[in-house]
Amino acid sequence: MKGRLTRSLALLAGLALTSAGIAPAFADDSDNLRAMTLNIRHKTSGDEGDIAWKGRFGAVIRSVQANNPDILGTQEGYYSQLRSLETGYNHAGGEEGTAFIRLWEKAGAKIGNDYHRIGQGMGGITISEYNAIYVRKSRFDILEKGNKWYGFDGLKNSAVEAWLEQGFANVVVNIGTAAIPVLETVAVDFGAFKPRHLTYAKLRDKTSGRITWVFNTKMYDNNNPETVDGLQLTAARSYALGQLRQFIFEKATTEDGRVEPVVLLGSYGANYLNLPMSLTLSTIQNGTAMNDDFYRLNARWYALGTLPDESETFHNFGKIAGRFGSPVYPIDWTYSMGHASDGKGLTRKKSAIDKTMHQGYRNGGLVYPSDHYPVITDYSFQ
């Protein structure tokens, strides 16, 4: 009984947030843009029931359909999970990059008819986790797309380059540190984590002709807490975010110095009071800086040194929640900047964390789409 009451309250809270913050969707016009970012959690053999992928992939689909974004960024999902979203049928397969359809496990909904997927897996081609970008087929032409991998001396063009560099880092840690101890710190900062990557796309609105650049990423996880501390993890993330920021400006800056509209989606793995990371992304370059959409939404809370109670985006399937005076800081959000060629700037209108539960596959009941909540931001060209 207590569990049912908790779930009911969570649903009501999510519906209240949705009605207050993100619904209804913008009308279909070229002056408005809706972006959504969602860490869908890679599936594991230990997940069971509503937490298992087959029990919740229908809820992910319905969350996307309910929020109706023009642009969607997902993090962590394997190729088989993305195929599940696109077809409406669960797919077997994991980090190795395979996908085998299971026709008897049907969600009753799909996103493949409406969205085009962009991106490779972290291991190249379909291998490992994706930072996928989905764009509305009816609205955008895709002019350019690709992936880049973070590295010691700049972004890499392939997963192979990134893995080779990580291998070198591991050799430095295991062999070279006896002679030069400082190398251990340098190498562990970046070599202790799986190579991470970003996905990007240059889009052209079919109606207005406006260009919008979209970037999606996920920062390093700390899989070695016994050897890697928080400062090293922050250093690795900040270093990678510096590469991301530089790449965004290189891509989006025109010959006359104008920065075209940019939307950055992602799961950053640290709260937004983590100054090294925030400063890295928000530093002014050529008179322009990326806007932290969360900061702009909650500037009054920053001034008070706290955040609203409902600020958590990672919730561990309803087990983590902020409370009065003790908020849980978000780790997923959006950034934006830029002006279109007609002089109109991309301006954030509203943002929200959507805590709504949706119907899943396994038992038809309401489940959480993921252990992260989706974040939705509405923009307007003005």
LOMAR-164770 format. One record per residue (C-alpha): residue number from 1; y negated, x, z negated; residue in three letters. Coordinates in Angstrom, 2 decimals. Layout:
REM LOMAR-164770
> resi  v  u  w  resn
> NUM  Y  X  Z  ala
...
//
This chain:
REM LOMAR-164770
> resi  v  u  w  resn
> 1  0.00  0.00  0.00  met
> 2  -2.40  2.79  -0.90  lys
> 3  -1.69  4.56  2.40  gly
> 4  -2.39  1.38  4.39  arg
> 5  -5.67  0.84  2.53  leu
> 6  -6.74  4.44  3.18  thr
> 7  -5.96  4.10  6.88  arg
> 8  -7.80  0.78  7.10  ser
> 9  -10.88  2.26  5.44  leu
> 10  -10.75  5.24  7.80  ala
> 11  -10.61  2.89  10.78  leu
> 12  -13.54  0.83  9.51  leu
> 13  -15.56  4.00  8.93  ala
> 14  -14.80  5.17  12.43  gly
> 15  -15.75  1.84  13.97  leu
> 16  -18.98  1.82  12.01  ala
> 17  -19.87  5.29  13.21  leu
> 18  -19.01  4.36  16.78  thr
> 19  -21.15  1.24  16.79  ser
> 20  -24.02  3.06  15.12  ala
> 21  -23.93  6.32  17.04  gly
> 22  -22.33  6.25  20.47  ile
> 23  -21.72  2.75  21.81  ala
> 24  -22.33  1.32  24.29  pro
> 25  -21.98  3.91  27.02  ala
> 26  -24.90  4.60  29.32  phe
> 27  -25.10  2.55  32.47  ala
> 28  -23.88  4.33  35.56  asp
> 29  -27.09  6.00  36.74  asp
> 30  -27.93  9.57  37.59  ser
> 31  -30.69  9.97  34.97  asp
> 32  -28.19  9.74  32.11  asn
> 33  -25.20  11.88  31.22  leu
> 34  -22.51  11.55  28.56  arg
> 35  -20.44  14.54  27.43  ala
> 36  -17.43  14.52  25.11  met
> 37  -15.59  17.42  23.49  thr
> 38  -12.20  17.06  21.80  leu
> 39  -9.75  19.61  20.43  asn
> 40  -6.48  17.77  21.16  ile
> 41  -4.29  20.11  19.05  arg
> 42  -1.47  21.93  20.80  his
> 43  1.86  20.31  20.18  lys
> 44  4.39  21.98  17.90  thr
> 45  8.01  21.25  17.05  ser
> 46  7.07  20.67  13.41  gly
> 47  4.85  17.67  14.17  asp
> 48  6.56  14.35  13.54  glu
> 49  5.77  10.64  13.75  gly
> 50  2.16  9.74  14.48  asp
> 51  1.20  13.43  14.40  ile
> 52  3.69  14.37  17.14  ala
> 53  2.21  14.52  20.62  trp
> 54  4.32  11.66  21.94  lys
> 55  3.04  9.52  19.07  gly
> 56  -0.64  10.10  19.78  arg
> 57  -1.26  11.05  23.42  phe
> 58  -1.94  7.39  24.17  gly
> 59  -4.65  7.46  21.49  ala
> 60  -6.29  10.46  23.19  val
> 61  -6.33  8.57  26.49  ile
> 62  -7.81  5.46  24.88  arg
> 63  -10.44  7.52  23.07  ser
> 64  -11.56  8.96  26.40  val
> 65  -11.60  5.52  28.00  gln
> 66  -13.51  3.97  25.09  ala
> 67  -16.19  6.67  25.11  asn
> 68  -16.32  6.81  28.91  asn
> 69  -17.76  10.34  29.29  pro
> 70  -19.02  11.75  32.57  asp
> 71  -17.82  15.17  31.41  ile
> 72  -14.95  15.87  29.00  leu
> 73  -13.99  19.19  27.47  gly
> 74  -10.60  19.57  25.77  thr
> 75  -9.36  22.52  23.74  gln
> 76  -5.88  23.75  22.71  glu
> 77  -3.83  21.47  24.95  gly
> 78  -0.91  22.88  26.92  tyr
> 79  -0.37  22.03  30.58  tyr
> 80  2.25  19.43  29.66  ser
> 81  -0.23  17.70  27.36  gln
> 82  -2.88  17.53  30.06  leu
> 83  -0.34  16.08  32.48  arg
> 84  0.46  13.46  29.83  ser
> 85  -3.20  12.41  29.72  leu
> 86  -3.50  12.34  33.49  glu
> 87  -0.33  10.36  34.23  thr
> 88  0.11  8.21  31.14  gly
> 89  3.65  9.52  30.61  tyr
> 90  4.66  12.05  27.97  asn
> 91  5.67  15.43  29.40  his
> 92  8.01  17.96  27.84  ala
> 93  6.91  21.59  27.89  gly
> 94  4.94  24.00  25.76  gly
> 95  3.14  27.32  25.77  glu
> 96  5.21  28.62  28.68  glu
> 97  3.26  26.31  31.00  gly
> 98  5.92  23.88  32.20  thr
> 99  5.70  20.09  32.35  ala
> 100  8.62  17.68  32.75  phe
> 101  7.83  13.99  32.87  ile
> 102  9.54  11.62  30.42  arg
> 103  9.34  8.23  32.13  leu
> 104  10.61  6.36  29.08  trp
> 105  7.66  7.53  26.95  glu
> 106  4.71  5.65  28.40  lys
> 107  1.21  5.25  26.99  ala
> 108  0.15  2.30  29.11  gly
> 109  -3.06  4.07  30.17  ala
> 110  -4.12  7.27  31.96  lys
> 111  -7.23  9.24  32.93  ile
> 112  -6.00  10.90  36.13  gly
> 113  -7.49  8.29  38.46  asn
> 114  -11.00  8.78  37.10  asp
> 115  -11.27  12.49  36.31  tyr
> 116  -10.66  15.80  38.04  his
> 117  -9.37  18.66  35.87  arg
> 118  -10.76  22.21  36.03  ile
> 119  -9.36  25.35  34.41  gly
> 120  -6.36  27.60  33.80  gln
> 121  -4.33  28.23  30.70  gly
> 122  -5.28  31.06  28.35  met
> 123  -2.32  33.08  29.64  gly
> 124  -3.26  32.50  33.27  gly
> 125  -2.29  29.74  35.72  ile
> 126  -0.62  27.08  33.50  thr
> 127  0.45  29.34  30.62  ile
> 128  -0.69  28.70  27.03  ser
> 129  -3.69  26.70  25.83  glu
> 130  -6.35  25.24  28.11  tyr
> 131  -10.06  24.82  27.66  asn
> 132  -10.05  22.15  30.34  ala
> 133  -13.08  20.47  31.86  ile
> 134  -12.65  16.96  33.20  tyr
> 135  -15.38  15.59  35.48  val
> 136  -15.81  12.06  36.77  arg
> 137  -14.61  11.98  40.37  lys
> 138  -16.96  9.21  41.45  ser
> 139  -20.06  11.02  40.21  arg
> 140  -19.76  14.75  40.86  phe
> 141  -18.97  17.21  43.59  asp
> 142  -17.55  20.50  42.27  ile
> 143  -19.43  23.41  43.85  leu
> 144  -17.97  26.26  41.79  glu
> 145  -15.35  26.63  39.07  lys
> 146  -13.42  29.31  37.24  gly
> 147  -12.32  31.02  34.03  asn
> 148  -13.38  34.17  32.21  lys
> 149  -11.63  35.97  29.34  trp
> 150  -13.47  37.65  26.45  tyr
> 151  -13.03  41.42  26.11  gly
> 152  -14.28  44.64  24.49  phe
> 153  -16.67  45.66  27.25  asp
> 154  -17.49  42.31  28.82  gly
> 155  -15.78  39.30  30.29  leu
> 156  -12.52  39.76  32.18  lys
> 157  -11.60  38.02  35.42  asn
> 158  -7.96  37.37  34.56  ser
> 159  -5.54  36.89  31.70  ala
> 160  -3.74  40.07  32.76  val
> 161  -6.87  42.17  32.19  glu
> 162  -7.39  40.58  28.78  ala
> 163  -3.78  41.13  27.67  trp
> 164  -3.84  44.77  28.80  leu
> 165  -6.99  45.35  26.78  glu
> 166  -5.46  43.70  23.71  gln
> 167  -2.41  45.92  24.13  gly
> 168  -4.68  48.95  24.09  phe
> 169  -6.31  47.66  20.90  ala
> 170  -2.93  47.32  19.22  asn
> 171  -2.04  50.89  20.19  val
> 172  -5.31  52.07  18.65  val
> 173  -4.50  50.23  15.43  val
> 174  -0.93  51.50  15.21  asn
> 175  -1.41  55.11  16.33  ile
> 176  -5.02  56.21  16.48  gly
> 177  -6.30  55.13  13.09  thr
> 178  -4.60  57.93  11.18  ala
> 179  -6.92  60.40  12.87  ala
> 180  -9.98  58.17  13.25  ile
> 181  -9.93  55.45  10.55  pro
> 182  -13.03  53.67  11.84  val
> 183  -11.11  52.70  14.98  leu
> 184  -9.01  50.32  12.91  glu
> 185  -11.99  48.12  12.11  thr
> 186  -13.19  48.09  15.71  val
> 187  -9.76  47.30  17.13  ala
> 188  -8.76  44.71  14.55  val
> 189  -12.00  42.83  15.14  asp
> 190  -10.82  41.95  18.64  phe
> 191  -7.24  43.11  19.06  gly
> 192  -5.78  41.01  16.25  ala
> 193  -6.48  37.73  18.05  phe
> 194  -4.96  36.17  21.13  lys
> 195  -7.21  36.64  24.17  pro
> 196  -9.56  33.68  24.38  arg
> 197  -11.24  32.35  27.48  his
> 198  -13.86  29.99  28.80  leu
> 199  -13.82  27.49  31.65  thr
> 200  -16.89  26.75  33.73  tyr
> 201  -17.96  24.51  36.60  ala
> 202  -21.04  23.94  38.72  lys
> 203  -21.43  20.24  39.47  leu
> 204  -23.67  18.32  41.85  arg
> 205  -24.49  14.69  41.20  asp
> 206  -23.54  12.69  44.29  lys
> 207  -26.53  10.36  43.88  thr
> 208  -29.41  12.52  42.68  ser
> 209  -28.24  15.90  43.96  gly
> 210  -29.01  17.46  40.56  arg
> 211  -27.00  20.50  39.52  ile
> 212  -25.36  20.67  36.08  thr
> 213  -23.38  23.63  34.78  trp
> 214  -20.60  22.89  32.30  val
> 215  -18.90  25.44  30.04  phe
> 216  -16.02  24.88  27.62  asn
> 217  -14.45  27.32  25.15  thr
> 218  -12.53  27.79  21.92  lys
> 219  -13.16  30.68  19.57  met
> 220  -10.60  32.97  17.94  tyr
> 221  -8.26  31.71  15.24  asp
> 222  -7.38  33.96  12.31  asn
> 223  -3.62  34.29  12.67  asn
> 224  -3.50  37.47  10.56  asn
> 225  -5.30  36.64  7.29  pro
> 226  -3.42  39.41  5.48  glu
> 227  -5.15  42.07  7.60  thr
> 228  -8.22  40.35  9.05  val
> 229  -10.95  39.10  6.72  asp
> 230  -13.71  36.59  7.34  gly
> 231  -16.31  39.19  8.28  leu
> 232  -14.08  40.63  10.98  gln
> 233  -13.36  37.17  12.33  leu
> 234  -17.06  36.32  12.41  thr
> 235  -17.76  39.62  14.17  ala
> 236  -15.15  38.89  16.83  ala
> 237  -16.42  35.37  17.38  arg
> 238  -20.07  36.42  17.48  ser
> 239  -19.29  39.22  19.94  tyr
> 240  -17.44  36.79  22.21  ala
> 241  -20.20  34.19  21.94  leu
> 242  -22.69  36.85  23.00  gly
> 243  -20.66  37.37  26.17  gln
> 244  -20.50  33.61  26.72  leu
> 245  -24.25  33.20  26.29  arg
> 246  -25.02  36.03  28.71  gln
> 247  -22.63  34.59  31.29  phe
> 248  -24.20  31.13  30.99  ile
> 249  -27.67  32.51  31.68  phe
> 250  -26.39  34.60  34.59  glu
> 251  -24.81  31.55  36.20  lys
> 252  -27.49  28.95  35.49  ala
> 253  -30.65  30.97  36.18  thr
> 254  -32.07  30.52  39.68  thr
> 255  -33.85  33.17  41.76  glu
> 256  -37.24  31.84  40.66  asp
> 257  -36.26  32.09  36.97  gly
> 258  -35.58  28.41  36.29  arg
> 259  -32.55  27.65  34.12  val
> 260  -30.55  24.80  35.61  glu
> 261  -29.15  22.07  33.32  pro
> 262  -26.32  23.36  31.11  val
> 263  -23.86  21.59  28.81  val
> 264  -21.67  23.76  26.57  leu
> 265  -18.66  22.13  24.91  leu
> 266  -16.27  23.72  22.48  gly
> 267  -14.40  24.23  19.25  ser
> 268  -16.00  27.17  17.48  tyr
> 269  -13.89  27.61  14.37  gly
> 270  -16.80  28.04  11.94  ala
> 271  -19.39  25.78  10.37  asn
> 272  -22.88  25.53  11.77  tyr
> 273  -24.46  27.28  8.82  leu
> 274  -22.69  30.44  9.99  asn
> 275  -25.87  32.25  10.98  leu
> 276  -24.40  35.10  13.08  pro
> 277  -22.75  32.61  15.42  met
> 278  -25.68  30.18  15.58  ser
> 279  -28.18  32.96  16.23  leu
> 280  -25.95  34.45  18.92  thr
> 281  -25.89  31.23  20.93  leu
> 282  -29.48  30.14  20.25  ser
> 283  -31.32  33.41  20.95  thr
> 284  -34.18  32.98  23.42  ile
> 285  -33.72  34.62  26.82  gln
> 286  -36.42  34.59  29.51  asn
> 287  -38.33  32.01  27.48  gly
> 288  -35.36  29.63  27.23  thr
> 289  -32.81  29.01  24.49  ala
> 290  -29.74  26.83  24.25  met
> 291  -30.27  23.85  21.98  asn
> 292  -27.78  23.29  19.19  asp
> 293  -27.42  19.52  19.59  asp
> 294  -26.02  19.21  16.08  phe
> 295  -28.96  21.08  14.54  tyr
> 296  -31.45  18.90  16.41  arg
> 297  -29.67  15.79  15.21  leu
> 298  -29.57  16.91  11.59  asn
> 299  -32.64  19.11  11.09  ala
> 300  -33.62  17.17  7.98  arg
> 301  -30.25  17.97  6.42  trp
> 302  -30.58  21.65  7.24  tyr
> 303  -33.92  21.66  5.44  ala
> 304  -32.15  20.36  2.35  leu
> 305  -29.32  22.87  2.71  gly
> 306  -26.65  20.22  3.18  thr
> 307  -25.31  17.77  5.77  leu
> 308  -24.39  14.08  5.96  pro
> 309  -21.11  13.17  4.31  asp
> 310  -19.52  12.27  7.65  glu
> 311  -20.14  15.63  9.32  ser
> 312  -16.56  16.93  9.44  glu
> 313  -14.97  17.24  12.89  thr
> 314  -11.70  18.82  11.69  phe
> 315  -9.99  16.30  9.42  his
> 316  -6.27  17.25  9.49  asn
> 317  -5.23  13.72  10.42  phe
> 318  -7.35  12.01  7.81  gly
> 319  -6.62  14.41  4.96  lys
> 320  -10.07  16.05  4.96  ile
> 321  -13.28  14.08  4.51  ala
> 322  -16.77  14.84  3.32  gly
> 323  -18.13  13.08  0.27  arg
> 324  -21.54  12.66  -1.27  phe
> 325  -22.97  16.05  -2.18  gly
> 326  -19.96  17.86  -0.76  ser
> 327  -19.96  17.62  3.05  pro
> 328  -17.38  19.25  5.29  val
> 329  -19.09  21.25  8.00  tyr
> 330  -18.26  20.62  11.67  pro
> 331  -16.54  23.17  13.88  ile
> 332  -16.84  21.26  17.17  asp
> 333  -20.11  20.50  18.90  trp
> 334  -22.27  20.64  22.01  thr
> 335  -25.15  22.79  23.22  tyr
> 336  -27.57  22.10  26.06  ser
> 337  -30.60  23.38  27.95  met
> 338  -32.25  23.52  31.35  gly
> 339  -34.33  21.74  33.97  his
> 340  -33.33  20.22  37.28  ala
> 341  -35.02  21.13  40.55  ser
> 342  -37.12  17.95  40.33  asp
> 343  -38.64  19.23  37.08  gly
> 344  -36.78  16.86  34.76  lys
> 345  -35.29  18.48  31.68  gly
> 346  -31.84  17.78  30.26  leu
> 347  -32.69  16.17  26.91  thr
> 348  -30.29  15.17  24.15  arg
> 349  -30.75  11.52  23.20  lys
> 350  -28.04  11.01  20.57  lys
> 351  -24.86  12.59  19.26  ser
> 352  -22.03  11.29  17.13  ala
> 353  -18.64  12.15  15.67  ile
> 354  -16.25  9.37  16.67  asp
> 355  -13.73  8.65  13.90  lys
> 356  -12.10  5.68  15.60  thr
> 357  -8.31  5.38  15.57  met
> 358  -6.56  4.10  18.69  his
> 359  -3.21  2.71  19.73  gln
> 360  -0.62  5.44  20.16  gly
> 361  2.64  5.55  22.07  tyr
> 362  5.32  5.73  19.42  arg
> 363  4.97  2.45  17.56  asn
> 364  1.96  0.74  19.05  gly
> 365  0.00  1.19  15.83  gly
> 366  -3.39  2.80  15.32  leu
> 367  -3.28  6.60  15.04  val
> 368  -5.68  9.51  15.11  tyr
> 369  -5.94  11.08  18.58  pro
> 370  -5.93  14.57  17.04  ser
> 371  -6.58  16.54  13.87  asp
> 372  -10.13  16.93  15.23  his
> 373  -12.53  14.08  15.88  tyr
> 374  -14.18  13.85  19.30  pro
> 375  -17.89  14.60  19.49  val
> 376  -19.98  12.65  21.99  ile
> 377  -23.49  13.55  23.12  thr
> 378  -25.71  11.46  25.39  asp
> 379  -28.32  13.19  27.53  tyr
> 380  -31.14  12.00  29.74  ser
> 381  -33.05  13.74  32.53  phe
> 382  -36.72  13.24  31.75  gln
//
